[in-house]
Amino acid sequence: MNLAGTGFEIRPAERPDAAEIAAVLRRSITELCGADHNNDPKRLASWLRNKTEETALGWIDGPGSVLVADSPENHPRLLGVGMGLPEGEIVLNYVDPGARYQGVSKALMRALECYFIKIGVTRVRLRSTFTAERFYRSMGYVQSDIPIDPADRASAIFEKDLHP
């Protein structure tokens, strides 16, 4: 999906993207989600533990849709990554810190919503970090539940009805 005037496009992730996907996730979590991990080394290490090239390869090869915001003319080339599972759950939506406030997350979310509509999913669910709550609300997501564990990185469960 080419987005005119944005300098990036949304496309399916490919295996050669795996290392860069992991790097984007790690930078985003480390630099943009401080309110969620409070720069606590143990919490940060726990969150980053599976943000590896090997894990990204598993996501790319697995069920669902892994999408990247690709900027072939800029570095880093990948500006963001999003992932949706076939049962209607968004499990990744991260942007590289250098691409924040450029519409990358919004474009990834819209592309994931299109994926869900295409496969017949009409209700989408996600776990939001505290940092991202306002963004998800702006995209029409409504808080439906809170995590049982207050130490959990995800501050709340959000849902949205999709209307094809």
C-alpha angles and dihedrals in degrees: 000000000000113000109207114231097007101096091231142071133210114234140156113278117251130205094257087060094062099096092046091047089055091048093051091049093049094047093046094049094043098044106028106032100057091126088061101046097025088218087285104158093216095050092044092048090050092051093047096043096097097034093104137125090252092054091047090052089054091051092048092049094041135080119294134034126299111191131186134198102229126199107181093182097051138058124263087042094202111062098179148350134217133180134193128187121220092247090066104267125133107212102170134037111150133151129201109252091239091058098048116135093017097107096261097125092044091051091048091050093050091049091050091049089052089051090053093048090049092055093044101257111145102176123051127197133193142168111235130207116226088250093058101041096097091048093052092047088053088054091056099262117143126208109249104168144358126231117262092225110067090200089061114119091227110078098195148353115250130191138188133190112228119212114198 
